[in-house]
Amino acid sequence: MNPHTLCLYCCTHLEDIHRVVRLAKSIAKYNSENIPLYISAPDKEISIFKAKVDEVLKGVIYLPETSIIAAIPNVSEKQIYGIRGGLRQQIIKSNFWQLGLTQNYLCLDSDCIFLRPFFKRDFLVVDDIPYSVIHEGKTILQPTQILSKRNHRDYFINDRNPIQKELKRPGVTYDFGYAPFIWSSKVWKSLEVNYLKPNKKSFLDIIVEHGSEFTWYGEALLTYKAIEIFPREELFKHYHYQDQYLLEKIIGINDNIIQKDYLGKVIQSSWEKSMTHKSARRPLSSILTLWLKTRLKSITLKIKILKNMITT
């Protein structure tokens, strides 16, 4: 079978099954050219995903994650399952291309939601050349100045600069995210051939050293130039913080406005707990406390906005 020019791919696990069903509903509604969708999950959870997702979207191809792990050079199943889940998912989704199923793929996180019709032309420039998400991260750096308790600007630099230096690229620090990511198999292959093999490293090695898979992709793209570069900004509106989401709701930014500039949105699963599967959900008392905190945050933000308007 010839590989797809483009497919959709989501690497997930049971905790996010409700989010995946929500994502699948949006794909069923807006996938104008029936771009194929692959979903991978832990082997014992595949049947659960199939039962739930098939109710809202037919034709999904399900892959046990061990089938992808088996295709990764110089990495064993034991090694993969010996590291924390977040890093493990990075390694699995970054090596989906090893199966030879597609030339390019839109790598979706479970918390992605499409908001309007999408076509191959949204992701591919010509033939098999995809757009490349390259920007300077200002959409996250600005909000974190007032919404984050930690110095995200330092975190942003420290997360990306080591990979940039490792591949010896001069110049400014770029951001190559956030989800969903448009990834070319040629770019991942160039990283394997030009960096991993000469340095006798596996993909697991580099993710454990510097855990930012989309930065490894972007720096490989700029360093080895496996494809022609056509830059794009982020495809989806990404709500990194709950305060950011609440603030925009207060000032009237809704899905109708978002879809004019983005294909969809991402509501970060780290704070949107209502969509978490019951197996990982907090006790009812904790959920109620979280709801009350959210309401209080909304009221506090409204007061802060009014105060700033009066004093400005």
DRENDO-309165 format. One record per residue: residue number from 1; x, y, z of N, C-alpha, C in turn. Coordinates in steps of 0.02 Angstrom, whole numbers, plus 50000, padded with zeros to 5 digits. Layout:
BEGIN
ATOM pos n.east n.north  n.up ca.east ca.north ca.up c.east c.north  c.up
ATOM NUM      X       Y     Z       X        Y     Z      X       Y     Z
...
//
This chain:
BEGIN
ATOM pos n.east n.north  n.up ca.east ca.north ca.up c.east c.north  c.up
ATOM   1  50042   49940 50000   50000    50000 50000  50044   50062 50000
ATOM   2  50028   50109 49955   50065    50172 49953  50048   50213 50015
ATOM   3  50098   50248 50043   50083    50289 50102  50039   50348 50085
ATOM   4  50000   50370 50134   49960    50431 50125  50005   50491 50114
ATOM   5  49980   50540 50079   50016    50604 50076  50009   50639 50144
ATOM   6  49950   50631 50174   49936    50663 50239  49885   50621 50277
ATOM   7  49894   50616 50342   49843    50585 50384  49841   50623 50450
ATOM   8  49789   50609 50489   49782    50635 50557  49803   50580 50605
ATOM   9  49834   50599 50660   49857    50549 50708  49851   50575 50779
ATOM  10  49825   50533 50823   49819    50551 50894  49846   50495 50936
ATOM  11  49895   50512 50978   49924    50465 51026  49892   50479 51094
ATOM  12  49860   50429 51125   49820    50444 51184  49821   50387 51234
ATOM  13  49780   50394 51287   49772    50342 51338  49704   50352 51371
ATOM  14  49685   50304 51413   49617    50300 51439  49595   50364 51475
ATOM  15  49640   50396 51511   49622    50456 51549  49590   50509 51504
ATOM  16  49609   50510 51440   49585    50561 51394  49531   50537 51346
ATOM  17  49500   50482 51360   49453    50453 51311  49394   50500 51295
ATOM  18  49369   50537 51345   49314    50583 51331  49337   50640 51286
ATOM  19  49398   50662 51295   49426    50714 51251  49434   50688 51180
ATOM  20  49455   50626 51173   49463    50597 51107  49396   50590 51072
ATOM  21  49344   50571 51108   49277    50568 51079  49255   50637 51056
ATOM  22  49268   50688 51097   49252    50757 51077  49290   50777 51014
ATOM  23  49355   50761 51012   49395    50774 50952  49366   50738 50892
ATOM  24  49349   50674 50900   49321    50634 50845  49257   50664 50818
ATOM  25  49215   50690 50863   49153    50723 50841  49168   50783 50797
ATOM  26  49219   50822 50816   49236    50881 50776  49267   50860 50709
ATOM  27  49303   50805 50708   49331    50780 50644  49274   50755 50599
ATOM  28  49227   50719 50629   49169    50695 50590  49131   50753 50557
ATOM  29  49128   50808 50592   49091    50867 50568  49129   50907 50516
ATOM  30  49195   50912 50524   49233    50960 50484  49285   50931 50437
ATOM  31  49295   50865 50436   49345    50835 50393  49319   50832 50321
ATOM  32  49327   50885 50284   49295    50894 50218  49321   50847 50165
ATOM  33  49382   50822 50171   49411    50778 50120  49425   50707 50147
ATOM  34  49393   50691 50203   49401    50624 50232  49474   50604 50240
ATOM  35  49514   50649 50266   49584    50633 50281  49584   50578 50334
ATOM  36  49620   50523 50322   49617    50466 50369  49642   50484 50439
ATOM  37  49611   50453 50489   49630    50464 50559  49656   50399 50590
ATOM  38  49714   50403 50621   49743    50348 50659  49743   50367 50733
ATOM  39  49726   50320 50775   49729    50329 50847  49770   50272 50877
ATOM  40  49821   50291 50918   49859    50240 50953  49847   50248 51028
ATOM  41  49848   50192 51063   49837    50191 51135  49870   50128 51163
ATOM  42  49878   50125 51229   49904    50063 51259  49864   50003 51235
ATOM  43  49897   49948 51223   49866    49890 51192  49801   49868 51225
ATOM  44  49800   49867 51291   49741    49843 51327  49682   49892 51325
ATOM  45  49695   49954 51300   49642    50005 51298  49613   50014 51228
ATOM  46  49643   49983 51178   49622    49993 51108  49548   49977 51099
ATOM  47  49525   49921 51126   49455    49901 51117  49407   49951 51147
ATOM  48  49427   49983 51202   49385    50034 51235  49378   50095 51190
ATOM  49  49434   50117 51161   49433    50174 51115  49391   50159 51053
ATOM  50  49399   50099 51027   49361    50081 50967  49286   50083 50981
ATOM  51  49266   50055 51037   49194    50054 51054  49165   50124 51061
ATOM  52  49202   50169 51092   49177    50236 51105  49182   50282 51044
ATOM  53  49239   50281 51010   49250    50326 50954  49208   50306 50893
ATOM  54  49200   50241 50883   49160    50217 50826  49088   50241 50829
ATOM  55  49064   50260 50888   48996    50285 50895  48987   50353 50862
ATOM  56  49042   50391 50856   49037    50459 50828  49074   50467 50762
ATOM  57  49120   50421 50747   49160    50428 50685  49181   50359 50661
ATOM  58  49160   50342 50600   49177    50278 50570  49242   50284 50530
ATOM  59  49275   50227 50520   49334    50225 50477  49400   50241 50511
ATOM  60  49400   50249 50577   49461    50263 50613  49505   50200 50614
ATOM  61  49571   50209 50606   49617    50153 50610  49650   50155 50679
ATOM  62  49644   50100 50716   49670    50097 50785  49736   50057 50786
ATOM  63  49785   50084 50822   49850    50051 50826  49870   50040 50899
ATOM  64  49886   49979 50918   49915    49969 50985  49982   50004 50987
ATOM  65  49997   50040 51040   50059    50080 51040  50122   50037 51036
ATOM  66  50117   49974 51054   50177    49931 51049  50197   49919 50976
ATOM  67  50149   49926 50930   50166    49918 50859  50211   49975 50835
ATOM  68  50203   50034 50865   50246    50091 50848  50313   50084 50884
ATOM  69  50310   50064 50947   50371    50055 50987  50418   50004 50953
ATOM  70  50388   49951 50925   50428    49899 50892  50465   49925 50831
ATOM  71  50441   49980 50802   50471    50007 50741  50526   50059 50756
ATOM  72  50535   50077 50820   50585    50128 50838  50654   50096 50844
ATOM  73  50703   50119 50806   50770    50090 50810  50803   50099 50878
ATOM  74  50835   50046 50901   50878    50048 50961  50840   50067 51024
ATOM  75  50776   50052 51026   50735    50065 51086  50694   50003 51100
ATOM  76  50696   49980 51162   50657    49921 51180  50592   49941 51216
ATOM  77  50545   49895 51215   50482    49907 51250  50494   49918 51325
ATOM  78  50540   49881 51352   50556    49889 51424  50582   49959 51438
ATOM  79  50624   49986 51395   50651    50053 51404  50595   50105 51402
ATOM  80  50551   50098 51352   50496    50146 51343  50451   50147 51405
ATOM  81  50434   50089 51430   50389    50086 51488  50425   50098 51554
ATOM  82  50489   50113 51550   50527    50129 51610  50533   50203 51623
ATOM  83  50504   50244 51577   50507    50317 51587  50436   50343 51598
ATOM  84  50430   50405 51620   50364    50433 51636  50321   50441 51574
ATOM  85  50255   50440 51585   50208    50438 51530  50212   50494 51480
ATOM  86  50225   50556 51504   50229    50613 51459  50285   50606 51408
ATOM  87  50343   50584 51431   50400    50574 51386  50387   50514 51340
ATOM  88  50355   50463 51367   50339    50404 51326  50295   50423 51267
ATOM  89  50244   50464 51280   50199    50486 51226  50237   50527 51173
ATOM  90  50284   50569 51196   50323    50608 51148  50361   50561 51100
ATOM  91  50390   50509 51128   50430    50463 51087  50385   50425 51039
ATOM  92  50328   50402 51062   50283    50363 51019  50256   50405 50962
ATOM  93  50230   50464 50977   50199    50504 50923  50251   50531 50875
ATOM  94  50313   50542 50899   50366    50565 50854  50393   50511 50809
ATOM  95  50376   50449 50823   50400    50393 50783  50344   50357 50745
ATOM  96  50285   50386 50745   50230    50358 50705  50250   50350 50632
ATOM  97  50291   50396 50608   50313    50394 50538  50351   50330 50521
ATOM  98  50382   50299 50571   50422    50239 50559  50381   50182 50530
ATOM  99  50315   50184 50538   50272    50130 50511  50265   50135 50436
ATOM 100  50285   50190 50405   50281    50198 50332  50211   50208 50306
ATOM 101  50165   50230 50348   50095    50238 50329  50081   50304 50294
ATOM 102  50124   50354 50306   50109    50421 50281  50173   50461 50270
ATOM 103  50169   50508 50223   50226    50553 50212  50226   50610 50262
ATOM 104  50166   50632 50281   50158    50687 50328  50099   50671 50374
ATOM 105  50101   50698 50434   50044    50688 50478  50032   50748 50523
ATOM 106  49967   50760 50535   49946    50811 50582  49940   50775 50649
ATOM 107  49986   50790 50695   49988    50756 50759  49944   50794 50809
ATOM 108  49888   50764 50826   49837    50796 50868  49844   50771 50940
ATOM 109  49840   50817 50987   49832    50797 51057  49759   50785 51071
ATOM 110  49745   50748 51124   49676    50730 51140  49632   50791 51154
ATOM 111  49663   50845 51178   49623    50904 51196  49614   50954 51138
ATOM 112  49631   50934 51078   49618    50975 51018  49544   50969 50998
ATOM 113  49517   51024 50970   49448    51025 50945  49447   51066 50881
ATOM 114  49424   51037 50826   49416    51075 50764  49353   51119 50769
ATOM 115  49358   51179 50741   49301    51226 50744  49273   51244 50676
ATOM 116  49307   51225 50622   49281    51240 50555  49306   51189 50505
ATOM 117  49277   51187 50445   49299    51138 50396  49373   51144 50380
ATOM 118  49406   51087 50371   49477    51087 50354  49490   51042 50294
ATOM 119  49543   51059 50257   49561    51026 50195  49636   51012 50195
ATOM 120  49659   50970 50149   49730    50956 50144  49770   51020 50132
ATOM 121  49741   51068 50096   49777    51130 50081  49791   51172 50144
ATOM 122  49757   51157 50199   49772    51192 50261  49838   51170 50291
ATOM 123  49861   51111 50270   49922    51082 50300  49978   51071 50249
ATOM 124  49960   51062 50186   50009    51050 50133  50013   51110 50086
ATOM 125  50073   51130 50068   50082    51186 50022  50071   51162 49951
ATOM 126  50114   51116 49930   50107    51084 49864  50128   51012 49871
ATOM 127  50096   50969 49833   50113    50898 49832  50120   50870 49903
ATOM 128  50181   50850 49921   50191    50819 49987  50229   50865 50035
ATOM 129  50234   50929 50019   50271    50975 50062  50223   51009 50111
ATOM 130  50232   50998 50176   50187    51029 50226  50210   51099 50246
ATOM 131  50164   51137 50273   50183    51199 50306  50224   51181 50368
ATOM 132  50265   51229 50390   50304    51219 50451  50285   51273 50502
ATOM 133  50265   51251 50561   50247    51298 50614  50311   51325 50645
ATOM 134  50323   51390 50633   50384    51423 50658  50365   51494 50679
ATOM 135  50376   51509 50743   50362    51577 50767  50406   51588 50829
ATOM 136  50398   51644 50863   50442    51660 50919  50407   51652 50987
ATOM 137  50349   51619 50988   50318    51602 51051  50284   51659 51088
ATOM 138  50271   51714 51053   50244    51772 51088  50172   51762 51113
ATOM 139  50135   51716 51082   50067    51703 51104  50064   51670 51172
ATOM 140  50118   51639 51193   50120    51611 51262  50161   51655 51308
ATOM 141  50213   51687 51283   50256    51728 51326  50219   51789 51354
ATOM 142  50176   51820 51314   50140    51878 51337  50090   51861 51393
ATOM 143  50045   51812 51383   49998    51796 51437  50031   51773 51502
ATOM 144  50088   51739 51496   50120    51714 51557  50149   51769 51600
ATOM 145  50157   51828 51572   50182    51884 51612  50135   51900 51670
ATOM 146  50069   51889 51658   50021    51906 51710  49982   51845 51736
ATOM 147  49984   51789 51699   49942    51732 51718  49979   51674 51749
ATOM 148  50045   51673 51745   50083    51617 51771  50122   51636 51833
ATOM 149  50125   51591 51881   50162    51604 51943  50237   51593 51934
ATOM 150  50255   51554 51883   50326    51542 51872  50352   51585 51813
ATOM 151  50416   51591 51808   50446    51630 51755  50448   51589 51691
ATOM 152  50393   51590 51654   50388    51548 51594  50436   51570 51540
ATOM 153  50455   51633 51540   50503    51656 51489  50570   51619 51496
ATOM 154  50593   51611 51558   50655    51574 51569  50645   51500 51551
ATOM 155  50587   51473 51570   50571    51403 51554  50571   51393 51479
ATOM 156  50540   51440 51443   50536    51437 51370  50606   51433 51339
ATOM 157  50651   51476 51361   50719    51478 51335  50757   51414 51354
ATOM 158  50751   51394 51417   50788    51336 51441  50765   51271 51411
ATOM 159  50703   51270 51388   50675    51210 51357  50698   51202 51285
ATOM 160  50714   51258 51252   50728    51258 51181  50802   51268 51164
ATOM 161  50835   51311 51201   50905    51328 51184  50953   51268 51184
ATOM 162  50946   51220 51231   50993    51163 51230  50989   51123 51165
ATOM 163  50928   51116 51137   50920    51079 51074  50948   51120 51017
ATOM 164  50936   51185 51017   50964    51229 50966  51041   51225 50966
ATOM 165  51070   51227 51026   51143    51223 51032  51169   51155 51011
ATOM 166  51131   51103 51028   51152    51034 51011  51158   51026 50936
ATOM 167  51113   51057 50899   51115    51052 50826  51153   51111 50794
ATOM 168  51184   51152 50837   51230    51205 50815  51197   51255 50768
ATOM 169  51135   51274 50784   51102    51325 50743  51109   51393 50776
ATOM 170  51136   51442 50741   51140    51510 50769  51073   51547 50761
ATOM 171  51068   51604 50795   51009    51646 50784  50960   51645 50843
ATOM 172  50900   51672 50830   50850    51680 50883  50820   51613 50903
ATOM 173  50788   51613 50961   50754    51553 50985  50685   51550 50954
ATOM 174  50669   51495 50921   50604    51486 50890  50561   51437 50929
ATOM 175  50496   51444 50918   50447    51396 50944  50418   51359 50884
ATOM 176  50407   51294 50891   50383    51254 50835  50317   51219 50853
ATOM 177  50280   51246 50901   50217    51218 50923  50165   51272 50927
ATOM 178  50109   51260 50956   50093    51200 50995  50044   51156 50956
ATOM 179  50020   51103 50989   49977    51055 50954  49916   51090 50923
ATOM 180  49894   51062 50865   49923    51005 50830  49985   51024 50789
ATOM 181  50029   50975 50780   50091    50986 50744  50085   50957 50673
ATOM 182  50114   50992 50623   50118    50964 50556  50189   50936 50548
ATOM 183  50194   50871 50542   50260    50839 50540  50271   50801 50475
ATOM 184  50331   50809 50448   50351    50774 50387  50396   50715 50406
ATOM 185  50383   50658 50375   50426    50600 50387  50498   50614 50365
ATOM 186  50505   50655 50313   50573    50671 50288  50614   50708 50341
ATOM 187  50581   50752 50378   50617    50789 50430  50638   50743 50487
ATOM 188  50592   50700 50510   50611    50653 50563  50667   50606 50539
ATOM 189  50663   50586 50476   50715    50542 50448  50782   50578 50447
ATOM 190  50782   50642 50430   50845    50680 50427  50877   50685 50496
ATOM 191  50836   50690 50549   50863    50691 50617  50895   50624 50633
ATOM 192  50862   50571 50613   50888    50504 50626  50955   50493 50591
ATOM 193  50958   50511 50526   51017    50498 50485  51075   50543 50503
ATOM 194  51061   50608 50513   51114    50657 50522  51136   50669 50594
ATOM 195  51093   50650 50642   51111    50663 50711  51112   50600 50755
ATOM 196  51057   50562 50754   51053    50504 50798  51106   50452 50782
ATOM 197  51109   50431 50720   51156    50378 50701  51229   50398 50711
ATOM 198  51251   50457 50687   51321    50476 50697  51340   50482 50771
ATOM 199  51292   50501 50813   51306    50511 50884  51289   50450 50926
ATOM 200  51268   50396 50891   51251    50333 50924  51199   50343 50979
ATOM 201  51147   50381 50962   51093    50395 51009  51027   50368 50981
ATOM 202  50982   50353 51027   50914    50335 51007  50868   50394 51018
ATOM 203  50807   50390 50992   50760    50444 51003  50743   50449 51077
ATOM 204  50742   50393 51111   50729    50394 51183  50784   50433 51219
ATOM 205  50847   50424 51198   50903    50459 51230  50893   50535 51227
ATOM 206  50875   50561 51169   50872    50633 51161  50811   50663 51196
ATOM 207  50756   50625 51200   50697    50651 51235  50708   50650 51310
ATOM 208  50743   50601 51336   50759    50599 51407  50807   50657 51424
ATOM 209  50853   50672 51378   50901    50727 51389  50865   50795 51385
ATOM 210  50826   50804 51332   50792    50868 51320  50722   50853 51294
ATOM 211  50674   50853 51340   50606    50829 51325  50562   50880 51291
ATOM 212  50574   50893 51228   50530    50936 51188  50532   50911 51117
ATOM 213  50488   50864 51101   50491    50831 51036  50481   50879 50978
ATOM 214  50436   50929 50986   50424    50974 50930  50483   51022 50919
ATOM 215  50523   51033 50971   50584    51073 50962  50637   51033 50925
ATOM 216  50643   50969 50940   50689    50926 50902  50669   50926 50828
ATOM 217  50605   50921 50815   50581    50922 50745  50600   50988 50712
ATOM 218  50582   51044 50744   50594    51109 50714  50667   51125 50702
ATOM 219  50709   51107 50751   50781    51120 50742  50810   51075 50688
ATOM 220  50785   51013 50682   50808    50969 50627  50786   50998 50560
ATOM 221  50726   51025 50558   50700    51057 50497  50746   51113 50474
ATOM 222  50765   51157 50521   50806    51215 50503  50879   51196 50490
ATOM 223  50903   51144 50523   50973    51124 50516  50985   51082 50454
ATOM 224  50943   51032 50442   50956    50985 50387  50916   50999 50324
ATOM 225  50864   51041 50330   50826    51065 50272  50802   51008 50227
ATOM 226  50772   50958 50258   50747    50900 50220  50689   50919 50174
ATOM 227  50653   50972 50191   50598    50997 50149  50605   51072 50143
ATOM 228  50573   51100 50091   50571    51172 50084  50526   51201 50140
ATOM 229  50546   51258 50167   50512    51285 50226  50462   51339 50206
ATOM 230  50398   51327 50223   50345    51376 50214  50315   51388 50283
ATOM 231  50333   51442 50317   50313    51452 50387  50239   51467 50395
ATOM 232  50212   51443 50450   50144    51461 50473  50146   51471 50548
ATOM 233  50100   51512 50573   50093    51518 50645  50052   51458 50670
ATOM 234  50037   51457 50735   49999    51402 50764  49933   51393 50728
ATOM 235  49913   51331 50719   49851    51315 50683  49790   51322 50728
ATOM 236  49798   51308 50793   49743    51309 50840  49755   51363 50893
ATOM 237  49702   51392 50917   49705    51436 50975  49717   51393 51037
ATOM 238  49772   51406 51073   49791    51363 51128  49782   51399 51195
ATOM 239  49738   51372 51236   49727    51400 51303  49772   51363 51352
ATOM 240  49830   51393 51365   49879    51363 51410  49856   51367 51483
ATOM 241  49820   51421 51500   49800    51434 51569  49725   51444 51575
ATOM 242  49698   51422 51630   49626    51432 51642  49609   51506 51645
ATOM 243  49652   51546 51676   49640    51618 51680  49637   51649 51611
ATOM 244  49679   51625 51566   49679    51649 51497  49612   51635 51463
ATOM 245  49586   51575 51474   49522    51554 51446  49465   51596 51475
ATOM 246  49465   51604 51541   49412    51642 51575  49414   51716 51553
ATOM 247  49473   51743 51548   49481    51813 51528  49451   51826 51459
ATOM 248  49465   51780 51412   49440    51789 51344  49364   51780 51341
ATOM 249  49338   51736 51383   49265    51728 51385  49232   51792 51411
ATOM 250  49263   51823 51461   49236    51884 51490  49233   51940 51438
ATOM 251  49284   51946 51396   49286    52000 51347  49250   51982 51282
ATOM 252  49223   51921 51279   49179    51903 51223  49211   51865 51166
ATOM 253  49271   51838 51176   49302    51797 51124  49273   51726 51127
ATOM 254  49236   51709 51075   49203    51643 51073  49227   51604 51012
ATOM 255  49197   51545 51001   49218    51502 50946  49209   51535 50878
ATOM 256  49157   51576 50870   49145    51610 50806  49202   51658 50789
ATOM 257  49229   51689 50840   49285    51734 50829  49350   51695 50818
ATOM 258  49361   51644 50859   49422    51603 50855  49430   51573 50785
ATOM 259  49375   51547 50757   49380    51510 50694  49397   51555 50633
ATOM 260  49394   51619 50642   49414    51664 50588  49490   51663 50577
ATOM 261  49527   51647 50629   49600    51647 50625  49631   51578 50638
ATOM 262  49592   51533 50666   49619    51466 50683  49572   51411 50658
ATOM 263  49601   51352 50648   49561    51295 50628  49525   51263 50687
ATOM 264  49549   51277 50747   49519    51246 50806  49547   51277 50869
ATOM 265  49535   51243 50924   49561    51267 50988  49585   51208 51030
ATOM 266  49626   51224 51080   49651    51174 51127  49636   51199 51197
ATOM 267  49596   51160 51233   49582    51176 51303  49625   51129 51345
ATOM 268  49677   51156 51374   49729    51117 51407  49701   51069 51459
ATOM 269  49717   51005 51451   49691    50953 51495  49716   50959 51567
ATOM 270  49771   50995 51577   49799    51001 51644  49753   51039 51691
ATOM 271  49707   51080 51663   49660    51116 51707  49587   51103 51689
ATOM 272  49573   51074 51631   49504    51057 51613  49489   50986 51638
ATOM 273  49476   50979 51701   49470    50913 51732  49402   50880 51720
ATOM 274  49352   50917 51698   49286    50888 51690  49284   50835 51635
ATOM 275  49333   50836 51589   49335    50788 51534  49380   50728 51549
ATOM 276  49408   50726 51608   49453    50671 51626  49412   50608 51643
ATOM 277  49434   50551 51619   49400    50488 51631  49396   50473 51706
ATOM 278  49343   50440 51726   49331    50427 51798  49388   50389 51832
ATOM 279  49426   50350 51792   49481    50311 51821  49536   50356 51850
ATOM 280  49539   50419 51825   49591    50465 51849  49560   50528 51879
ATOM 281  49494   50527 51887   49460    50588 51910  49467   50596 51986
ATOM 282  49466   50657 52008   49471    50673 52079  49406   50656 52115
ATOM 283  49407   50652 52182   49345    50641 52220  49297   50698 52209
ATOM 284  49232   50685 52223   49180    50735 52212  49194   50800 52250
ATOM 285  49218   50793 52311   49233    50853 52351  49287   50896 52318
ATOM 286  49335   50863 52287   49389    50899 52252  49362   50934 52190
ATOM 287  49316   50900 52154   49286    50929 52094  49246   50991 52112
ATOM 288  49208   50986 52167   49168    51043 52189  49213   51102 52209
ATOM 289  49267   51087 52243   49315    51139 52263  49344   51173 52201
ATOM 290  49361   51132 52150   49388    51159 52088  49338   51204 52053
ATOM 291  49274   51183 52053   49221    51224 52022  49214   51291 52057
ATOM 292  49215   51289 52123   49209    51351 52162  49269   51397 52149
ATOM 293  49328   51368 52144   49388    51408 52130  49383   51441 52061
ATOM 294  49355   51403 52013   49348    51430 51945  49299   51489 51945
ATOM 295  49243   51481 51981   49195    51536 51986  49226   51598 52019
ATOM 296  49264   51586 52071   49297    51641 52106  49348   51675 52062
ATOM 297  49384   51635 52022   49433    51664 51975  49399   51710 51925
ATOM 298  49342   51687 51899   49305    51726 51850  49283   51793 51880
ATOM 299  49256   51791 51940   49234    51853 51974  49293   51899 51987
ATOM 300  49349   51870 52011   49409    51909 52025  49435   51943 51963
ATOM 301  49436   51907 51907   49459    51935 51843  49415   51993 51820
ATOM 302  49349   51985 51828   49303    52039 51810  49316   52102 51851
ATOM 303  49327   52092 51915   49342    52149 51960  49408   52181 51940
ATOM 304  49457   52140 51923   49523    52165 51904  49518   52206 51839
ATOM 305  49478   52182 51791   49470    52218 51728  49437   52286 51741
ATOM 306  49384   52286 51781   49349    52349 51797  49396   52398 51833
ATOM 307  49436   52372 51879   49482    52413 51917  49534   52445 51871
ATOM 308  49561   52405 51824   49611    52430 51777  49581   52482 51730
ATOM 309  49518   52472 51711   49485    52521 51667  49476   52588 51703
ATOM 310  49459   52584 51767   49447    52646 51806  49513   52683 51819
ATOM 311  49565   52646 51834   49629    52678 51853  49673   52696 51793
ATOM 312  49657   52670 51734   49699    52684 51675  49680   52751 51643
//
